[in-house]
């Protein structure tokens, strides 16, 4: 008798099938593939690995197809995989020995970890961990039930479930594959034939499809209904609670998110997921000090669990260290502690080097607050130049900063690897070096609009924007006219203000302050100045931001976000009492919900009654929640 039978159902999987089969070829004894109607090369590829390929007419029922595949199995154990999955590298002899000696006294299934890549597929923070019974005994009447998200059952006895240290990696939820396979439409068509209202699991599954389609209100309704009718003992409960918390936070329903987080902390206080979500909630409401403690707790729990060889997360492995370090960096930056921000972002990048958003933020702060040698030291530690692609990456990133010395150092390293510079690279280099842009030969390759407009402004020529939209051409033309002190019609560039913001930032970064100030004085309105100040502050250019904020304040044109930022600046400057009037004035804007924590953590409670009355009038659902009481003991 064979030991392990791999059973698969496939359809049009020519791009992924080989990867899956290669990962288990030396583990399993037989491969059984049921094809439900492929029109590509799937069956041809399958036949390279096995002669046991069978056709089955698709009936909108995954269980029926699964049961057809396991019908042909002759092994003691059945392993079930999809084509967009593959098995981790493992000690195959040890696993086979374990399964050979395992005594079966009833229907048995092994719970495996399933690591689901989502989003782009390259971001570790978008990896979601789930579990599933993918290895089970080929006996005791085990079969599949449910047309979608099928479940194993036995007609002889209750299925005994045992955890097994084996991981399956799943790429089927990445954006490209979801779009290519049109999975949501397929799943919705199956769910349409099920009785959703009577089954909380079906409500959960439908909520997942609605959330994926951007139907957040409908998804929340189904998640909440499922939650009311399920139990923590349900195998999918943790994932339902995770989706509920994530969507309540995303939609600003903080009072509901808080309630669900408390439930998670009570049930599984030693897992990082709910501590991380609580930190995110606290950060969103301005309780930065309390949020810091939660994110540090995540890291401590992960360290303790790892030393004991235990899992520290339920759904999100990145909630143990990567996300906490990233969030700690963000919070310390907002608190004005740039060295701590640099430290935590560097830790996050050590674990997730492809997070280029963090890398750009780190580079921005390093160039402002550290010496050139320290910047080189940190970047070399994270991205050793001995790896050729690292030099290319850092050259591209540093080129955007306008820092000539750093960009040139990595340019030499990148060029030594034979990198071919793009037209945009050549333009940026000449902008950094103050070389004549008109000496560059025109290329078919278009420049990004902000860079093209900036190049036209610096060169006093329109050719860089000739292939761009009318809005970009009008913006460049208006800016050039303003610099020539010619009359301009500002109404024609109203739709181009986002590009104008980026152009002004580029001019400042690349050291063209004279052009920057001329354009700010002649074509930038108060909205542009408010956005510029916010971008300066976010990038660590605090003094430049405050100068703009004060100018806007004197003109009575400072927006609510700017008022709040000045309040934060006073707190960071240890002038907490001066911050209150700015927080009070900023309440006109709903985006400043985070002023609650900023006030309660930094000011005397006896001084803030008027603020709290105004705040709770605007956000009544938060009135009775004591966010300052950390619910670790719930």
C-alpha positions in Angstrom: 0.0 0.0 0.0 1.3 3.5 -0.8 1.9 5.8 2.1 0.9 9.3 0.8 -1.4 10.1 -2.1 -1.4 13.7 -3.4 -4.9 14.6 -4.6 -5.5 17.8 -6.6 -8.3 19.5 -8.5 -7.1 21.8 -11.3 -8.3 24.0 -14.1 -6.1 26.2 -16.3 -3.1 26.1 -14.0 -0.3 25.9 -16.5 1.6 28.8 -14.9 1.7 27.3 -11.4 1.2 23.5 -11.5 4.9 22.6 -12.0 6.0 24.6 -8.9 3.4 22.7 -6.8 4.3 19.3 -8.0 8.1 19.8 -7.8 7.7 20.7 -4.1 6.2 17.3 -3.2 7.6 15.0 -5.9 9.9 13.2 -3.5 7.5 13.2 -0.6 4.4 11.5 -2.1 4.0 8.0 -3.6 1.3 8.8 -6.1 -0.1 12.0 -7.7 -3.8 12.1 -8.6 -5.0 15.1 -10.6 -8.7 15.8 -11.5 -9.1 18.3 -14.2 -12.4 20.3 -14.3 -12.1 21.7 -17.8 -8.7 23.2 -18.6 -8.2 24.7 -22.0 -4.5 25.5 -21.6 -1.5 23.2 -21.1 -2.5 22.1 -17.6 -3.1 18.4 -18.5 0.0 18.2 -20.6 2.1 19.5 -17.7 0.3 17.1 -15.2 1.1 14.1 -17.4 4.9 14.8 -17.0 4.5 13.9 -13.3 1.8 11.3 -13.3 -0.4 9.2 -15.6 -3.3 9.5 -13.2 -5.0 12.5 -14.7 -8.8 12.3 -14.8 -11.5 14.6 -16.3 -14.5 15.7 -14.2 -17.3 18.0 -15.2 -17.4 21.1 -13.0 -20.7 21.5 -11.1 -20.1 24.6 -9.0 -19.2 22.4 -6.1 -15.7 22.1 -4.7 -16.6 19.2 -2.4 -17.8 17.1 -5.3 -14.6 17.6 -7.2 -12.4 17.0 -4.1 -14.3 13.7 -3.4 -13.8 12.6 -7.0 -10.0 13.1 -6.6 -9.7 11.2 -3.3 -11.8 8.4 -4.7 -8.7 7.3 -6.7 -6.3 7.4 -3.8 -4.6 4.2 -2.7 -2.3 5.7 0.0 -2.7 5.4 3.8 -2.7 9.2 3.9 -4.1 11.8 1.6 -2.4 15.1 1.0 -4.5 17.8 -0.6 -3.0 20.8 -2.4 -4.1 23.4 -4.9 -1.9 24.4 -7.9 -1.2 27.8 -6.4 0.3 26.2 -3.3 3.6 24.5 -2.5 5.1 22.8 0.5 8.0 24.1 2.5 11.3 22.4 2.3 11.3 19.7 5.0 12.9 16.5 6.2 10.8 14.2 4.1 12.2 11.0 5.5 11.3 12.1 9.0 7.7 12.9 8.0 7.3 9.7 6.1 8.7 7.7 9.1 6.2 9.5 11.4 3.2 8.7 9.1 4.3 5.1 8.7 4.4 4.5 12.4 1.3 6.5 13.3 -1.4 4.3 14.8 -4.8 5.0 13.4 -7.7 4.3 15.7 -10.3 6.5 14.0 -10.6 9.2 11.3 -7.6 11.5 11.7 -6.6 14.7 10.1 -3.4 16.8 10.5 -3.8 20.6 10.8 -1.1 22.3 8.7 -0.1 26.0 8.7 -1.0 27.8 5.5 0.9 30.9 4.7 -1.2 33.1 2.4 0.5 35.7 0.3 -1.8 38.7 -0.4 -1.5 42.1 -2.0 1.5 42.3 -4.3 2.9 39.0 -2.9 6.2 40.6 -1.9 5.2 42.3 1.3 5.6 40.3 4.4 3.2 42.5 6.3 0.5 41.2 3.9 1.1 37.6 4.6 -1.8 36.0 6.5 -1.5 32.7 8.4 -4.3 30.3 8.4 -4.6 26.6 9.2 -6.3 23.7 7.4 -6.6 20.0 7.5 -4.7 19.1 4.3 -3.3 15.7 5.4 -5.7 13.0 6.5 -6.3 9.3 6.7 -7.6 7.5 3.7 -10.1 5.5 5.8 -13.1 5.8 8.2 -15.4 7.3 5.6 -13.7 10.7 5.4 -15.1 13.0 2.6 -15.7 16.7 1.8 -18.8 18.7 2.5 -19.9 22.3 1.5 -19.8 23.5 -2.1 -17.3 26.3 -1.2 -14.5 26.4 1.4 -15.2 22.7 1.8 -14.8 21.0 5.1 -13.8 17.4 6.0 -16.3 15.1 7.7 -16.5 11.4 8.5 -19.6 9.2 8.3 -18.2 6.8 11.0 -16.9 8.9 13.9 -15.8 12.4 14.8 -12.7 13.5 13.0 -9.6 13.6 15.3 -7.5 16.7 14.6 -3.8 16.9 15.3 -1.4 19.8 14.7 1.6 19.1 12.5 4.6 21.3 12.0 4.4 21.5 8.3 3.7 24.7 6.2 2.0 25.2 2.9 2.6 28.4 1.0 -0.4 29.8 -0.9 -0.1 32.5 -3.6 -3.7 32.4 -4.8 -4.8 35.6 -2.9 -2.2 37.9 -4.5 -3.7 40.7 -6.6 -2.5 39.4 -9.9 -3.9 35.9 -9.4 -7.2 37.0 -8.0 -7.7 39.3 -11.0 -6.6 36.7 -13.5 -8.7 33.9 -12.1 -11.7 36.1 -11.3 -12.0 34.1 -8.0 -14.5 36.5 -6.4 -17.0 36.1 -9.2 -16.7 32.4 -9.1 -17.1 32.2 -5.3 -20.1 34.7 -5.4 -21.9 32.5 -8.0 -21.6 29.5 -5.6 -22.7 31.5 -2.6 -25.7 32.7 -4.4 -27.1 29.2 -4.3 -26.6 28.8 -0.5 -28.8 29.7 2.4 -26.6 32.6 3.8 -28.9 33.8 6.6 -29.1 30.5 8.3 -25.4 29.7 8.4 -22.8 31.9 10.1 -19.9 30.3 8.2 -21.5 31.2 4.9 -22.0 34.7 6.2 -18.3 34.9 7.0 -17.3 33.6 3.6 -19.7 36.0 1.8 -18.2 38.8 3.9 -14.8 37.9 2.7 -15.9 38.2 -0.9 -17.6 41.5 -0.3 -14.6 42.9 1.5 -12.3 41.8 -1.4 -14.7 43.7 -3.8 -14.6 46.8 -1.7 -18.2 46.4 -0.4 -17.1 47.2 3.2 -20.5 48.0 4.7 -22.1 44.8 3.4 -19.0 42.8 4.5 -19.2 44.2 8.0 -22.9 43.4 8.2 -22.2 39.7 7.4 -19.2 39.6 9.7 -21.2 41.0 12.6 -24.0 38.5 12.0 -21.6 35.6 11.8 -19.9 36.7 15.0 -23.2 36.8 16.9 -24.0 33.2 15.9 -20.6 31.5 16.1 -18.4 30.2 18.9 -14.7 30.6 19.7 -14.5 26.8 19.2 -15.2 27.2 15.5 -12.1 26.7 13.4 -12.7 29.9 11.5 -13.5 32.1 14.6 -10.0 33.6 14.8 -10.1 34.7 11.2 -13.6 36.2 11.6 -12.5 38.2 14.6 -9.4 39.3 12.7 -11.4 40.5 9.7 -13.9 42.3 12.0 -11.3 44.2 13.9 -9.4 45.1 10.7 -12.5 46.5 9.0 -13.9 48.3 12.1 -10.5 50.1 12.3 -10.5 50.8 8.6 -13.9 52.3 8.6 -13.3 54.3 11.8 -15.7 52.3 14.1 -13.2 52.5 16.9 -15.7 51.7 19.7 -16.6 48.4 18.0 -13.0 47.6 17.2 -12.1 48.2 20.9 -14.8 45.7 22.0 -13.6 43.0 19.6 -9.9 43.6 20.6 -10.8 43.1 24.3 -12.4 39.8 23.4 -9.3 38.7 21.5 -7.0 39.8 24.4 -9.1 37.9 26.9 -9.1 34.7 24.8 -5.5 34.7 23.7 -3.4 37.2 25.7 -0.1 35.6 24.7 -0.6 36.1 21.0 0.6 39.2 19.3 -2.3 39.8 16.9 -4.6 41.6 19.4 -1.9 43.5 21.1 -0.8 44.8 17.7 -4.4 45.7 16.7 -4.7 47.5 20.1 -1.6 49.4 19.4 -3.0 50.5 16.0 -6.2 51.6 17.7 -4.4 53.6 20.3 -2.2 55.2 17.7 -5.2 56.2 15.6 -6.7 57.9 18.7 -3.5 59.7 19.7 -2.5 57.6 22.7 1.0 57.3 21.5 2.6 56.3 24.8 0.1 53.5 25.4 0.5 52.4 21.7 4.3 52.2 22.2 3.8 49.8 25.1 1.5 47.6 23.1 3.9 47.3 20.2 6.8 46.6 22.6 4.6 43.9 24.2 4.3 42.3 20.7 8.0 42.1 20.3 8.5 40.7 23.8 5.8 38.1 23.3 7.4 37.0 20.0 10.8 36.7 21.6 9.5 34.7 24.5 7.5 32.3 22.2 10.3 31.8 19.8 12.7 30.9 22.6 10.2 28.2 23.7 9.6 27.1 20.2 5.9 28.2 20.3 3.8 30.2 17.8 3.3 33.8 18.7 0.7 34.9 16.2 -2.7 33.6 15.1 -3.3 35.2 11.7 -0.5 37.7 11.1 3.1 36.6 11.6 4.3 40.1 10.8 2.4 41.4 13.9 5.1 39.9 16.1 8.0 42.1 15.0 7.8 43.7 11.5 4.6 45.8 12.0 5.5 46.7 15.6 8.9 48.0 14.6 7.4 49.9 11.7 4.6 51.4 13.9 7.1 52.3 16.6 9.2 54.1 14.0 6.1 56.0 12.8 5.1 57.0 16.4 8.6 58.1 17.4 8.9 60.2 14.3 5.6 62.0 15.3 7.0 62.5 18.8 10.1 64.1 17.4 12.4 61.3 18.5 14.1 60.8 15.2 16.9 58.6 16.5 14.4 56.1 17.9 12.4 56.3 14.6 15.6 55.5 12.7 16.4 52.6 15.0 13.0 50.9 14.7 12.7 51.4 10.9 16.1 49.9 10.5 14.9 46.9 12.6 11.8 46.5 10.4 13.9 46.7 7.2 16.3 44.0 8.5 13.2 41.7 8.5 11.5 43.2 5.5 14.1 44.7 3.1 11.6 45.2 0.3 9.5 47.7 2.2 10.6 50.6 0.1 8.2 53.1 1.7 10.0 52.6 5.1 13.3 52.7 3.3 12.6 56.1 1.7 11.4 57.5 5.1 14.5 56.1 6.8 16.8 57.7 4.1 15.0 61.0 4.5 15.6 61.1 8.3 19.2 59.8 8.0 20.2 62.6 5.6 18.7 65.2 7.9 19.7 64.0 11.3 22.8 61.8 10.8 26.2 62.5 9.3 27.0 61.2 5.9 29.2 58.5 7.4 26.5 57.3 9.7 24.0 57.2 6.8 26.4 55.0 4.8 27.0 52.8 7.8 23.3 52.1 8.4 22.5 51.6 4.7 25.5 49.2 4.3 24.3 47.2 7.3 20.9 46.8 5.8 21.8 46.6 2.1 25.4 45.4 1.7 27.0 46.7 -1.4 28.5 43.2 -2.0 25.0 42.4 -3.4 24.9 44.1 -6.8 21.1 44.9 -6.8 21.5 46.7 -3.4 23.7 49.3 -5.0 21.2 49.8 -7.8 18.3 50.1 -5.3 20.0 52.6 -3.1 21.2 54.7 -6.1 17.6 55.0 -7.3 16.3 55.8 -3.8 19.0 58.4 -3.0 18.7 60.0 -6.4 15.1 61.1 -5.4 16.4 62.8 -2.3 18.5 65.4 -4.1 21.5 64.5 -1.9 24.4 64.7 -4.4 27.2 63.1 -2.3 25.2 60.0 -1.4 23.7 59.6 -4.8 27.0 59.8 -6.6 28.6 57.3 -4.3 26.0 54.7 -5.1 25.9 55.7 -8.7 29.5 54.6 -9.0 28.7 51.3 -7.4 25.7 50.8 -9.5 27.5 51.6 -12.8 30.2 49.2 -11.9 27.5 46.5 -12.1 26.6 47.6 -15.6 23.4 49.3 -14.8 21.8 51.2 -17.7 20.6 54.6 -16.6 17.1 55.6 -17.6 16.2 59.0 -19.1 14.7 60.0 -15.7 18.0 59.0 -14.0 20.0 61.2 -16.4 17.7 64.2 -15.8 17.9 63.7 -12.0 21.7 63.6 -12.1 21.9 66.8 -14.1 19.5 68.5 -11.7 21.6 67.4 -8.7 24.8 68.6 -10.5 23.3 71.9 -11.8 24.1 70.9 -15.3 22.4 72.3 -18.4 19.2 70.2 -19.0 19.0 71.4 -22.6 22.1 69.3 -23.4 20.1 66.1 -22.8 18.9 64.5 -26.0 15.1 64.2 -26.1 13.8 60.7 -25.5 10.5 58.9 -26.3 10.4 57.8 -22.7 8.1 60.1 -20.7 9.2 61.5 -17.4 6.9 61.4 -14.3 4.8 64.6 -14.3 6.4 66.3 -11.3 9.9 65.6 -12.6 8.9 66.7 -16.1 7.4 70.0 -14.8 10.4 70.7 -12.6 12.7 70.1 -15.5 10.8 72.5 -17.7 10.9 75.1 -14.9 14.6 74.7 -14.3 15.5 74.7 -18.0 12.9 77.3 -19.0 11.8 75.0 -21.8 8.5 73.2 -22.5 9.9 70.1 -24.3 10.0 68.0 -21.1 6.2 68.2 -20.8 5.3 67.9 -24.5 4.1 64.2 -24.1 2.2 64.8 -20.9 -1.4 65.8 -20.2 -2.8 69.3 -20.8 -2.9 69.9 -17.0 0.8 69.3 -16.7 1.6 71.4 -19.7 -0.5 74.3 -18.4 1.2 74.0 -15.0 4.7 74.2 -16.5 3.7 77.1 -18.8 2.1 79.0 -15.9 5.2 78.5 -13.7 7.6 79.6 -16.4 5.4 82.7 -17.1 5.4 83.5 -13.3 9.2 83.2 -13.1 9.4 85.6 -16.1 7.2 88.0 -14.1 4.5 87.8 -16.8 0.8 87.9 -16.1 -0.7 84.4 -15.2 -4.1 82.9 -15.0 -4.1 80.7 -11.9 -7.5 79.3 -12.6 -6.1 77.1 -15.3 -3.9 75.2 -12.9 -6.5 74.4 -10.2 -6.6 70.8 -11.3 -2.8 70.5 -11.2 -2.3 71.4 -7.5 -1.3 67.9 -6.5 1.5 68.0 -9.1 2.4 71.5 -8.1 2.9 70.2 -4.5 5.3 67.6 -5.7 7.2 70.0 -7.9 7.7 72.5 -5.1 9.0 69.6 -2.8 11.4 68.5 -5.5 12.7 72.1 -6.0 13.3 72.3 -2.3 15.0 68.9 -2.0 17.3 69.5 -4.9 18.4 72.9 -3.6 16.5 75.2 -6.0 15.3 77.4 -3.2 15.3 80.6 -5.3 12.8 79.0 -7.7 10.9 77.5 -4.9 10.3 80.8 -3.1 9.4 82.6 -6.3 6.8 80.1 -7.2 5.4 79.9 -3.6 5.0 83.6 -3.6 3.4 83.9 -7.0 1.3 80.8 -7.7 0.8 78.8 -4.5 -2.5 79.4 -2.6 -3.1 78.6 1.1 -4.2 75.0 0.4 -0.9 74.4 -1.4 1.1 75.9 1.5 -0.8 73.8 4.1 0.0 70.6 2.2 3.6 71.7 1.7 4.0 72.3 5.5 2.5 68.9 6.2 4.9 67.2 3.8 7.9 69.0 5.3 6.8 68.0 8.8 6.2 64.3 7.7 9.7 64.2 6.1 11.5 65.4 9.2 12.0 69.0 8.0 10.4 70.3 11.1 11.8 73.9 11.1 10.8 74.5 7.5 7.3 73.2 8.3 6.9 75.3 11.4 7.9 78.4 9.5 5.1 77.8 7.0 2.6 77.0 9.7 3.4 80.2 11.5 3.0 82.2 8.3 -0.4 80.5 7.6 -1.4 81.1 11.2 -0.7 84.8 11.0 -2.8 85.0 7.8 -5.7 83.1 9.5 -5.3 80.3 6.8 -3.9 77.4 8.8 -5.9 74.3 8.3 -7.1 72.0 11.1 -4.3 69.5 10.4 -1.8 72.3 10.7 -3.3 73.5 14.0 -3.1 70.0 15.4 0.5 69.7 14.2 1.5 72.9 16.0 -0.1 71.4 19.1 2.0 68.3 18.7 5.1 70.5 18.2 4.4 72.2 21.5 4.1 68.8 23.2 7.3 67.6 21.7 9.0 70.9 22.8 7.7 70.2 26.4 5.3 73.1 26.2 2.2 71.0 26.8 -0.1 73.7 28.2 0.5 75.8 25.0 -0.9 72.9 22.9 -4.5 72.8 24.2 -5.8 75.9 22.2 -4.5 74.4 19.0 -6.1 71.0 19.6 -9.4 72.8 20.5 -9.3 74.8 17.3 -8.4 71.7 15.2 -11.6 69.8 16.2 -13.5 71.4 13.3 -11.9 68.6 11.2 -13.1 65.0 11.6 -9.6 63.8 10.6 -8.3 65.0 13.9 -9.9 62.3 16.0 -6.5 61.5 17.5 -6.4 64.7 19.5 -8.2 62.7 22.3 -5.1 60.8 23.3 -2.7 63.7 22.7 -4.7 65.7 25.3 -5.3 62.9 27.8 -1.7 61.7 27.8 0.0 65.1 28.0 -2.2 67.5 29.9 -3.7 67.7 33.3 -7.3 66.3 33.3 -8.5 69.3 35.3 -7.5 71.6 32.4 -9.2 69.9 29.6 -12.9 69.7 30.5 -14.0 72.1 27.8 -12.0 70.2 25.1 -13.4 66.9 26.2 -17.0 68.2 26.1 -16.4 69.4 22.6 -14.7 66.2 21.5 -17.3 63.9 22.9 -20.0 66.0 21.3 -18.4 65.3 18.0 -17.5 61.6 18.8 -20.2 60.5 21.3 -19.5 56.7 20.8 -16.1 57.2 22.4 -17.3 58.9 25.5 -17.6 55.9 27.8 -14.4 54.1 26.8 -11.4 54.4 29.0 -8.6 53.9 26.5 -6.0 54.7 29.1 -6.8 51.4 30.9 -4.7 48.8 29.2 -6.8 45.6 29.1 -4.0 43.1 29.6 -5.9 41.4 32.4 -9.2 41.1 30.7 
